[in-house]
Amino acid sequence: MADKKSSYLEEQLEAVMKKEGGTYTFIFQKETIKLLDGLEAAPIKDINPSFQKEIQLTEDEVIISIQPPPAYQEFRFIHAKDEKSKWIFSYQLVDAVLKHDVKRLHPIVSPENIVFHQGLAPAFLHYGVKESIPPYETDEHRLLKEVKAVVLRVVDHEYQFQEYAAYNETLKLSELAKEISEKKSLEELSALIEQKIKAIDAKEKTLLTIPKKKWKIERYIGLGLLVLLIPALVYTIYTFFFAMPKQEAYVEANKYYLNKQYSQVVDTLEKYPANQMPVSLQYELAISYVQTNQGSLLLDQHKKEITETYTLQTDPQYFLFWIHIGQGNSKEALDIARVLGDDRYIFTALVAYRNEIQNDDSLSAEEKQKQLDPIIKEMAKYEEKETTETSTNDSSGTSQTDETAEQKEQSKADQEKKEKESEAKKKTSQTKKDEKK
């Protein structure tokens, strides 16, 4: 397995840094540092006295253990803070370096070497000891570079610390990052940070500050009102963009119908679902489709029959049938016809369905024939049924005619018989009268 990449701090100190729990450990190889006696490292314990520190010397190593109080956090947690807190942390970091006055101890500034508490004041875990533990001397140029890199990492956060420190001049920096990078001293950097904090303070004065609890209550009230307003907003949008145009189309179509402009009725209503229309409008649209004879399925005598027999009291399914026929929805029309159980309507829908399939260019010849076969078969069944019924009706009509003629002959014979009997009675009566005389 590949070795873990050393951090900037480890490279500068030529040491290994480890963390277990809340304890940070720095391990130096004796042969790489100048320390000769453990007492030489004692000044480390004098700075940050609240930190528990232990220095251990083995045959080959110098081990320095540091345990900050629980209130201190690692550097990485600063990224979760707000903008102002980040600038305050940065200001205090610069200030800590400027005010460091222990000549024998030398700070090194990098994210791994920084912890901070709730007051945002940073503290350094490790310090170099003059002529004993690296860094052996205070390098002003190095410190300025490190501090600017840490500040950039905190407030700009576009690159890693080591990139800011090593490639500052080649990186594509933001305007803020450029402004920080151009500072020539810690004092200039401190002044810039102070300006940024004052600008944030001035901005905050223009904002209304309210207690967090009150803000939460008002927020929930606002959300509640928003939830209540959403249905009203949806209804308004629906009314404005859908209901009103639809109602206007209904009124317009009615005017066209009264003026017998049937094509205009069809064009005005074609984009609205027929099953959602009032029955009166379904009636007008159905008649309009019949009059325009969509698909040329009707003869003039059939159109006249439909327009004269349909009323607003007619089953609306008949209206929907002709609307579907007119709109080219033959399959839906066929379903309605089957529900109505009317053979004439079923046959009409089958014809329309057949024509629709025949005119469908998206189907291959084989697919067309496959779909047409059951339709043509069913059409033949209804044609045969109609022929049979017509023949039966003709025969029935002939029988009734013959029967009527026979009845007339019988009636005539009965009448003649009655007249003869009456004449015979009259003659008999006259003979008796003559005999008496």
VOPADO-819251 format. One line per field, with one value per residue (C-alpha): residue number from 1; residue in three letters; z, x, y negated. Coordinates in nm, 2 decimals. Layout:
VOPADO-819251
nr (NUM,...)
rest (Ala,...)
up (Z,...)
east (X,...)
north (Y,...)
end
This chain:
VOPADO-819251
nr (1,2,3,4,5,6,7,8,9,10,11,12,13,14,15,16,17,18,19,20,21,22,23,24,25,26,27,28,29,30,31,32,33,34,35,36,37,38,39,40,41,42,43,44,45,46,47,48,49,50,51,52,53,54,55,56,57,58,59,60,61,62,63,64,65,66,67,68,69,70,71,72,73,74,75,76,77,78,79,80,81,82,83,84,85,86,87,88,89,90,91,92,93,94,95,96,97,98,99,100,101,102,103,104,105,106,107,108,109,110,111,112,113,114,115,116,117,118,119,120,121,122,123,124,125,126,127,128,129,130,131,132,133,134,135,136,137,138,139,140,141,142,143,144,145,146,147,148,149,150,151,152,153,154,155,156,157,158,159,160,161,162,163,164,165,166,167,168,169,170,171,172,173,174,175,176,177,178,179,180,181,182,183,184,185,186,187,188,189,190,191,192,193,194,195,196,197,198,199,200,201,202,203,204,205,206,207,208,209,210,211,212,213,214,215,216,217,218,219,220,221,222,223,224,225,226,227,228,229,230,231,232,233,234,235,236,237,238,239,240,241,242,243,244,245,246,247,248,249,250,251,252,253,254,255,256,257,258,259,260,261,262,263,264,265,266,267,268,269,270,271,272,273,274,275,276,277,278,279,280,281,282,283,284,285,286,287,288,289,290,291,292,293,294,295,296,297,298,299,300,301,302,303,304,305,306,307,308,309,310,311,312,313,314,315,316,317,318,319,320,321,322,323,324,325,326,327,328,329,330,331,332,333,334,335,336,337,338,339,340,341,342,343,344,345,346,347,348,349,350,351,352,353,354,355,356,357,358,359,360,361,362,363,364,365,366,367,368,369,370,371,372,373,374,375,376,377,378,379,380,381,382,383,384,385,386,387,388,389,390,391,392,393,394,395,396,397,398,399,400,401,402,403,404,405,406,407,408,409,410,411,412,413,414,415,416,417,418,419,420,421,422,423,424,425,426,427,428,429,430,431,432,433,434,435,436,437)
rest (Met,Ala,Asp,Lys,Lys,Ser,Ser,Tyr,Leu,Glu,Glu,Gln,Leu,Glu,Ala,Val,Met,Lys,Lys,Glu,Gly,Gly,Thr,Tyr,Thr,Phe,Ile,Phe,Gln,Lys,Glu,Thr,Ile,Lys,Leu,Leu,Asp,Gly,Leu,Glu,Ala,Ala,Pro,Ile,Lys,Asp,Ile,Asn,Pro,Ser,Phe,Gln,Lys,Glu,Ile,Gln,Leu,Thr,Glu,Asp,Glu,Val,Ile,Ile,Ser,Ile,Gln,Pro,Pro,Pro,Ala,Tyr,Gln,Glu,Phe,Arg,Phe,Ile,His,Ala,Lys,Asp,Glu,Lys,Ser,Lys,Trp,Ile,Phe,Ser,Tyr,Gln,Leu,Val,Asp,Ala,Val,Leu,Lys,His,Asp,Val,Lys,Arg,Leu,His,Pro,Ile,Val,Ser,Pro,Glu,Asn,Ile,Val,Phe,His,Gln,Gly,Leu,Ala,Pro,Ala,Phe,Leu,His,Tyr,Gly,Val,Lys,Glu,Ser,Ile,Pro,Pro,Tyr,Glu,Thr,Asp,Glu,His,Arg,Leu,Leu,Lys,Glu,Val,Lys,Ala,Val,Val,Leu,Arg,Val,Val,Asp,His,Glu,Tyr,Gln,Phe,Gln,Glu,Tyr,Ala,Ala,Tyr,Asn,Glu,Thr,Leu,Lys,Leu,Ser,Glu,Leu,Ala,Lys,Glu,Ile,Ser,Glu,Lys,Lys,Ser,Leu,Glu,Glu,Leu,Ser,Ala,Leu,Ile,Glu,Gln,Lys,Ile,Lys,Ala,Ile,Asp,Ala,Lys,Glu,Lys,Thr,Leu,Leu,Thr,Ile,Pro,Lys,Lys,Lys,Trp,Lys,Ile,Glu,Arg,Tyr,Ile,Gly,Leu,Gly,Leu,Leu,Val,Leu,Leu,Ile,Pro,Ala,Leu,Val,Tyr,Thr,Ile,Tyr,Thr,Phe,Phe,Phe,Ala,Met,Pro,Lys,Gln,Glu,Ala,Tyr,Val,Glu,Ala,Asn,Lys,Tyr,Tyr,Leu,Asn,Lys,Gln,Tyr,Ser,Gln,Val,Val,Asp,Thr,Leu,Glu,Lys,Tyr,Pro,Ala,Asn,Gln,Met,Pro,Val,Ser,Leu,Gln,Tyr,Glu,Leu,Ala,Ile,Ser,Tyr,Val,Gln,Thr,Asn,Gln,Gly,Ser,Leu,Leu,Leu,Asp,Gln,His,Lys,Lys,Glu,Ile,Thr,Glu,Thr,Tyr,Thr,Leu,Gln,Thr,Asp,Pro,Gln,Tyr,Phe,Leu,Phe,Trp,Ile,His,Ile,Gly,Gln,Gly,Asn,Ser,Lys,Glu,Ala,Leu,Asp,Ile,Ala,Arg,Val,Leu,Gly,Asp,Asp,Arg,Tyr,Ile,Phe,Thr,Ala,Leu,Val,Ala,Tyr,Arg,Asn,Glu,Ile,Gln,Asn,Asp,Asp,Ser,Leu,Ser,Ala,Glu,Glu,Lys,Gln,Lys,Gln,Leu,Asp,Pro,Ile,Ile,Lys,Glu,Met,Ala,Lys,Tyr,Glu,Glu,Lys,Glu,Thr,Thr,Glu,Thr,Ser,Thr,Asn,Asp,Ser,Ser,Gly,Thr,Ser,Gln,Thr,Asp,Glu,Thr,Ala,Glu,Gln,Lys,Glu,Gln,Ser,Lys,Ala,Asp,Gln,Glu,Lys,Lys,Glu,Lys,Glu,Ser,Glu,Ala,Lys,Lys,Lys,Thr,Ser,Gln,Thr,Lys,Lys,Asp,Glu,Lys,Lys)
up (0.00,-0.09,0.19,0.32,0.16,0.41,0.51,0.47,0.85,0.84,0.55,0.72,1.05,0.90,1.15,1.17,1.31,1.45,1.62,1.86,2.04,2.15,2.16,1.89,1.87,1.69,1.63,1.54,1.46,1.68,1.40,1.20,1.48,1.69,2.03,2.26,2.60,2.69,2.90,2.58,2.48,2.81,2.68,2.48,2.80,2.90,2.61,2.61,2.96,2.94,2.69,2.85,2.70,2.74,2.60,2.57,2.45,2.33,2.19,1.84,1.87,2.04,2.10,2.19,2.29,2.31,2.44,2.41,2.63,2.50,2.41,2.12,1.77,1.47,1.20,0.95,1.16,1.08,0.73,0.89,1.04,0.89,0.69,0.97,1.20,0.94,0.91,1.29,1.31,1.03,1.21,1.54,1.35,1.21,1.55,1.73,1.49,1.52,1.90,1.95,2.16,2.30,2.12,2.19,2.04,1.67,1.53,1.22,1.06,0.88,0.91,1.08,1.35,1.44,1.68,1.80,2.06,2.07,2.08,1.74,1.88,1.72,1.90,1.76,1.87,1.79,1.82,1.71,1.98,1.89,1.82,1.94,1.75,1.40,1.30,1.46,1.35,1.28,0.91,0.84,0.47,0.54,0.81,0.59,0.31,0.55,0.72,0.38,0.26,0.58,0.55,0.18,0.27,0.53,0.34,-0.03,0.00,-0.37,-0.33,-0.07,0.17,0.01,-0.33,-0.20,-0.03,-0.32,-0.64,-0.54,-0.84,-1.10,-0.96,-1.11,-0.81,-0.74,-0.68,-0.31,-0.32,-0.53,-0.28,0.01,-0.19,-0.28,0.09,0.16,0.54,0.82,0.92,0.58,0.59,0.93,0.81,0.51,0.73,0.97,0.67,0.57,0.92,0.94,0.60,0.73,1.05,0.84,0.63,0.94,1.07,0.77,0.85,1.11,1.39,1.56,1.83,1.67,1.84,1.70,1.36,1.36,1.45,1.18,0.94,1.01,0.99,0.65,0.53,0.65,0.46,0.16,0.18,0.20,-0.09,-0.32,-0.40,-0.46,-0.69,-0.88,-0.92,-1.04,-1.29,-1.41,-1.44,-1.63,-1.87,-1.91,-1.78,-1.92,-2.27,-2.27,-2.17,-2.44,-2.69,-2.58,-2.63,-2.96,-3.09,-2.99,-3.20,-3.50,-3.46,-3.45,-3.78,-3.92,-3.96,-3.87,-3.98,-3.74,-3.46,-3.52,-3.54,-3.23,-3.01,-3.15,-2.87,-2.58,-2.44,-2.56,-2.25,-2.03,-2.24,-2.14,-2.31,-2.52,-2.66,-2.72,-2.92,-3.13,-3.19,-3.29,-3.54,-3.67,-3.74,-3.91,-4.12,-4.23,-4.30,-4.17,-4.35,-4.61,-4.42,-4.45,-4.74,-4.73,-4.63,-4.34,-4.23,-4.25,-4.04,-3.77,-3.75,-3.74,-3.48,-3.24,-2.95,-2.62,-2.47,-2.68,-2.50,-2.50,-2.60,-2.95,-2.95,-2.84,-3.11,-3.39,-3.22,-3.21,-3.57,-3.67,-3.48,-3.63,-3.30,-3.47,-3.21,-2.93,-3.15,-3.20,-2.82,-2.77,-3.05,-2.89,-2.56,-2.73,-2.90,-3.23,-3.53,-3.76,-3.54,-3.50,-3.88,-3.93,-3.68,-3.84,-4.18,-4.03,-3.84,-4.17,-4.35,-4.07,-4.09,-4.47,-4.46,-4.19,-4.37,-4.06,-4.09,-4.33,-4.58,-4.36,-4.04,-4.22,-4.34,-4.00,-3.84,-4.12,-4.13,-3.81,-3.90,-4.25,-4.11,-3.86,-4.13,-4.35,-4.05,-4.01,-4.39,-4.40,-4.10,-4.27,-4.60,-4.41,-4.22,-4.54,-4.71,-4.42,-4.41,-4.79,-4.75,-4.45,-4.65,-4.94,-4.71,-4.54,-4.88,-4.99,-4.67,-4.70,-5.05,-4.93,-4.65,-4.89,-5.12,-4.82,-4.70,-5.04,-5.06,-4.72,-4.81,-5.13,-4.94,-4.68,-4.96,-5.13,-4.80,-4.74,-5.09,-5.04,-4.71,-4.88,-5.16,-4.91,-4.70,-5.01,-5.12,-4.78,-4.80,-5.14,-5.02,-4.74,-4.97)
east (0.00,0.13,0.26,0.03,0.12,0.29,0.11,0.27,0.34,0.51,0.73,0.84,0.91,1.05,0.82,0.51,0.19,-0.08,-0.41,-0.58,-0.89,-0.82,-0.44,-0.20,0.14,0.45,0.72,1.07,1.37,1.67,1.91,1.72,1.68,1.93,1.78,2.04,1.86,1.49,1.52,1.58,1.22,1.08,0.98,0.71,0.51,0.52,0.30,-0.07,-0.06,-0.42,-0.29,-0.16,0.18,0.43,0.78,0.92,1.26,1.34,1.66,1.57,1.27,1.15,0.78,0.57,0.21,-0.04,-0.40,-0.60,-0.90,-1.23,-1.36,-1.11,-1.20,-0.99,-0.93,-1.17,-1.48,-1.42,-1.57,-1.91,-1.91,-2.08,-1.89,-1.83,-1.70,-1.45,-1.32,-1.29,-1.10,-0.87,-0.81,-0.73,-0.49,-0.29,-0.30,-0.17,0.13,0.20,0.18,0.40,0.69,0.86,1.19,1.30,0.97,0.89,0.53,0.45,0.11,-0.08,-0.44,-0.31,-0.13,-0.43,-0.72,-0.97,-1.24,-1.58,-1.43,-1.28,-0.93,-0.68,-0.40,-0.10,-0.03,0.34,0.61,0.97,1.24,1.55,1.85,1.65,1.32,1.22,1.14,1.46,1.42,1.14,1.12,0.91,0.87,0.75,0.51,0.35,0.31,0.15,-0.08,-0.21,-0.26,-0.46,-0.68,-0.74,-0.84,-1.09,-1.26,-1.20,-1.21,-1.14,-0.81,-0.63,-0.39,-0.08,-0.20,-0.24,0.10,0.30,0.13,-0.02,0.12,-0.01,-0.36,-0.67,-0.78,-1.10,-1.08,-1.10,-0.81,-0.60,-0.66,-0.54,-0.24,-0.11,-0.06,0.31,0.30,0.09,0.00,-0.15,-0.33,-0.47,-0.59,-0.77,-0.94,-1.05,-1.21,-1.40,-1.54,-1.65,-1.83,-2.02,-2.11,-2.24,-2.45,-2.59,-2.71,-2.94,-3.10,-3.38,-3.27,-3.54,-3.52,-3.47,-3.78,-3.99,-3.83,-3.92,-4.28,-4.31,-4.15,-4.39,-4.69,-4.55,-4.52,-4.87,-5.01,-4.82,-4.97,-5.31,-5.25,-5.12,-5.47,-5.61,-5.31,-5.36,-5.73,-5.66,-5.40,-5.65,-5.93,-5.72,-5.54,-5.79,-6.14,-6.20,-6.07,-6.27,-6.59,-6.53,-6.48,-6.82,-7.00,-6.83,-6.92,-7.28,-7.29,-7.15,-7.41,-7.70,-7.56,-7.53,-7.15,-7.09,-6.72,-6.65,-6.82,-6.59,-6.27,-6.36,-6.42,-6.18,-5.92,-6.16,-6.27,-6.62,-6.71,-6.65,-6.89,-7.25,-7.50,-7.63,-7.28,-7.23,-7.56,-7.44,-7.10,-7.25,-7.49,-7.20,-7.00,-7.30,-7.36,-7.00,-7.01,-6.66,-6.54,-6.82,-7.01,-7.36,-7.60,-7.81,-8.12,-7.93,-7.81,-8.17,-8.30,-8.04,-8.08,-8.46,-8.48,-8.20,-8.31,-8.15,-8.35,-8.16,-7.91,-7.58,-7.40,-7.54,-7.38,-7.05,-7.07,-7.08,-6.82,-6.58,-6.66,-6.59,-6.27,-6.14,-6.17,-6.34,-6.24,-6.40,-6.71,-6.73,-6.72,-7.01,-7.21,-7.17,-7.29,-7.59,-7.66,-7.77,-7.66,-7.67,-7.43,-7.20,-7.19,-7.12,-6.83,-6.69,-6.68,-6.51,-6.26,-6.19,-6.12,-5.90,-5.68,-5.67,-5.55,-5.29,-4.95,-4.76,-4.88,-4.74,-4.96,-4.95,-5.03,-5.32,-5.46,-5.42,-5.63,-5.88,-5.98,-6.19,-6.35,-6.45,-6.57,-6.79,-6.92,-7.02,-7.21,-7.41,-7.47,-7.60,-7.82,-7.96,-8.03,-8.21,-8.43,-8.52,-8.63,-8.84,-9.00,-9.08,-9.24,-9.44,-9.57,-9.68,-9.87,-10.04,-10.15,-10.30,-10.47,-10.63,-10.76,-10.92,-11.08,-11.22,-11.37,-11.52,-11.68,-11.82,-11.97,-12.12,-12.28,-12.43,-12.58,-12.74,-12.89,-13.04,-13.19,-13.34,-13.50,-13.65,-13.81,-13.97,-14.12,-14.26,-14.42,-14.59,-14.73,-14.90,-15.06,-15.21,-15.35,-15.54,-15.70)
north (0.00,-0.35,-0.56,-0.84,-1.17,-1.41,-1.73,-2.08,-2.08,-1.74,-1.84,-2.16,-1.98,-1.66,-1.48,-1.26,-1.40,-1.18,-1.23,-0.99,-1.11,-1.46,-1.41,-1.53,-1.37,-1.49,-1.23,-1.35,-1.14,-1.24,-1.22,-1.49,-1.75,-1.95,-1.86,-1.72,-1.72,-1.70,-2.01,-2.21,-2.14,-2.26,-2.61,-2.44,-2.37,-2.74,-2.86,-2.78,-2.65,-2.51,-2.25,-1.93,-1.86,-1.58,-1.54,-1.19,-1.09,-0.74,-0.60,-0.72,-0.95,-1.27,-1.24,-1.55,-1.50,-1.79,-1.77,-2.09,-2.15,-2.00,-2.35,-2.37,-2.25,-2.15,-2.41,-2.24,-2.34,-2.71,-2.64,-2.59,-2.94,-3.25,-3.51,-3.75,-3.47,-3.37,-3.72,-3.76,-3.43,-3.55,-3.88,-3.70,-3.47,-3.76,-3.93,-3.62,-3.60,-3.98,-3.97,-3.66,-3.78,-3.46,-3.48,-3.12,-2.98,-3.00,-2.96,-2.77,-2.85,-2.58,-2.43,-2.11,-2.32,-2.53,-2.48,-2.74,-2.79,-2.95,-3.30,-3.22,-3.28,-3.04,-2.86,-2.68,-2.32,-2.31,-2.57,-2.54,-2.58,-2.77,-2.54,-2.24,-2.16,-2.29,-2.55,-2.68,-3.04,-3.28,-3.34,-3.65,-3.58,-3.22,-3.34,-3.60,-3.34,-3.09,-3.34,-3.46,-3.10,-3.02,-3.33,-3.26,-2.90,-3.04,-3.33,-3.23,-2.85,-2.79,-2.60,-2.39,-2.56,-2.42,-2.55,-2.90,-2.87,-2.73,-2.84,-3.18,-3.35,-3.10,-3.03,-3.19,-3.39,-3.58,-3.96,-3.90,-3.65,-3.88,-4.16,-3.94,-3.80,-4.15,-4.25,-4.29,-4.26,-4.12,-4.48,-4.55,-4.22,-4.30,-4.64,-4.48,-4.22,-4.50,-4.68,-4.37,-4.32,-4.69,-4.65,-4.35,-4.54,-4.83,-4.59,-4.43,-4.76,-4.79,-4.46,-4.40,-4.16,-3.96,-3.68,-3.34,-3.20,-3.49,-3.44,-3.07,-3.15,-3.41,-3.17,-2.89,-3.14,-3.25,-2.89,-2.82,-3.12,-3.01,-2.66,-2.81,-3.05,-2.77,-2.63,-2.98,-3.05,-2.72,-2.80,-3.15,-3.02,-2.75,-3.00,-3.25,-3.02,-2.73,-2.78,-3.13,-3.05,-2.73,-2.91,-3.18,-2.90,-2.74,-3.07,-3.13,-2.78,-2.83,-3.15,-2.97,-2.69,-2.93,-3.08,-2.73,-2.77,-2.41,-2.39,-2.68,-2.50,-2.20,-2.41,-2.60,-2.30,-2.04,-2.09,-2.04,-1.70,-1.63,-1.43,-1.74,-1.96,-2.04,-1.82,-2.11,-2.17,-1.80,-1.81,-2.11,-1.96,-1.62,-1.79,-2.00,-1.68,-1.52,-1.83,-1.85,-1.47,-1.39,-1.08,-1.10,-0.83,-0.97,-1.03,-1.34,-1.15,-1.00,-1.35,-1.48,-1.18,-1.24,-1.62,-1.59,-1.31,-1.42,-1.65,-1.76,-1.47,-1.21,-0.99,-1.19,-0.87,-0.92,-1.27,-1.13,-0.87,-1.12,-1.34,-1.05,-0.96,-1.32,-1.34,-1.02,-0.82,-0.53,-0.27,-0.48,-0.53,-0.16,-0.10,-0.34,-0.18,0.16,0.02,-0.13,0.20,0.04,0.24,-0.07,-0.26,0.05,0.09,-0.28,-0.27,0.04,-0.13,-0.43,-0.21,-0.02,-0.35,-0.47,-0.16,-0.17,-0.53,-0.47,-0.50,-0.39,-0.04,0.22,0.40,0.71,0.52,0.35,0.68,0.83,0.56,0.54,0.91,0.91,0.58,0.69,1.02,0.84,0.60,0.90,1.04,0.72,0.69,1.05,0.98,0.67,0.86,1.14,0.89,0.71,1.03,1.13,0.80,0.82,1.17,1.05,0.76,0.99,1.23,0.94,0.81,1.15,1.19,0.85,0.93,1.26,1.08,0.82,1.10,1.28,0.97,0.90,1.25,1.22,0.89,1.03,1.33,1.10,0.89,1.20,1.33,0.99,0.98,1.33,1.23,0.93,1.15,1.40,1.13,0.97,1.32,1.37,1.03,1.10,1.44,1.27,1.02)
end
